[in-house]
Amino acid sequence: MKNITLSVDEDTLAEVRRYAANRDSSVNALVREFLREIATREDRARKARQKIRELSESSKARIGSRSWTRTDLHER
């Protein structure tokens, strides 16, 4: 595990320490979990985009010619 150094203003750190204490946690654990969630979310999004690309490329569906105009769609 790697160590990182962060700079946070004193008021923010005090609030986060209270937040962590109320959850029986530490600031370090909160930051580690937050970073893990970001990495996981981004990885899932990347995998989903890749899967959509693969499905699109292997699809047998064909799109017909457009028979409408923007004006047709937005007529009031």
C-alpha positions as CSV (number, residue, x, y, z in Angstrom):
1,M,0.0,0.0,0.0
2,K,1.3,3.5,-0.9
3,N,1.2,6.5,1.3
4,I,0.0,9.9,0.0
5,T,0.1,13.4,1.5
6,L,-2.9,15.7,1.3
7,S,-3.3,19.3,2.3
8,V,-6.7,20.2,3.9
9,D,-7.7,23.3,5.7
10,E,-8.1,22.9,9.5
11,D,-11.9,23.5,9.6
12,T,-12.5,20.8,6.9
13,L,-10.2,18.4,8.7
14,A,-12.0,18.9,12.0
15,E,-15.4,18.3,10.4
16,V,-14.1,15.1,8.7
17,R,-12.6,13.9,11.9
18,R,-16.0,14.3,13.6
19,Y,-17.7,12.6,10.7
20,A,-15.3,9.7,10.9
21,A,-15.6,9.4,14.7
22,N,-19.4,9.3,14.5
23,R,-19.0,6.3,12.1
24,D,-16.3,4.6,14.2
25,S,-13.8,5.1,11.4
26,S,-10.8,7.2,10.6
27,V,-10.1,9.9,8.1
28,N,-7.6,7.6,6.5
29,A,-10.2,4.9,6.1
30,L,-12.8,7.3,4.7
31,V,-10.3,8.7,2.1
32,R,-9.2,5.1,1.2
33,E,-12.8,4.0,0.7
34,F,-13.7,7.1,-1.3
35,L,-10.8,6.6,-3.7
36,R,-11.7,2.9,-4.0
37,E,-15.3,3.8,-4.9
38,I,-14.1,6.3,-7.6
39,A,-11.7,3.7,-9.1
40,T,-14.5,1.0,-9.1
41,R,-17.1,3.3,-10.6
42,E,-14.7,4.4,-13.4
43,D,-13.7,0.8,-14.1
44,R,-17.4,-0.3,-14.3
45,A,-18.2,2.6,-16.6
46,R,-15.2,1.7,-18.8
47,K,-16.2,-1.9,-19.0
48,A,-19.8,-0.9,-19.8
49,R,-18.7,1.3,-22.7
50,Q,-16.5,-1.5,-24.0
51,K,-19.4,-4.0,-23.9
52,I,-21.7,-1.5,-25.7
53,R,-19.0,-1.1,-28.4
54,E,-18.7,-4.8,-28.8
55,L,-22.4,-5.4,-29.0
56,S,-22.8,-2.6,-31.5
57,E,-20.0,-4.0,-33.7
58,S,-21.5,-7.5,-33.7
59,S,-25.1,-6.4,-34.1
60,K,-27.0,-7.5,-37.2
61,A,-29.5,-4.7,-36.9
62,R,-29.6,-2.2,-39.7
63,I,-31.0,1.3,-39.6
64,G,-33.3,2.4,-42.4
65,S,-33.4,5.8,-44.0
66,R,-34.7,8.7,-42.0
67,S,-38.2,9.6,-43.0
68,W,-38.7,12.5,-40.6
69,T,-37.4,15.9,-40.1
70,R,-36.6,17.9,-37.0
71,T,-39.6,20.1,-37.7
72,D,-41.9,17.0,-37.9
73,L,-40.7,16.0,-34.5
74,H,-41.2,19.4,-32.9
75,E,-44.5,20.5,-34.5
76,R,-46.8,22.0,-32.0
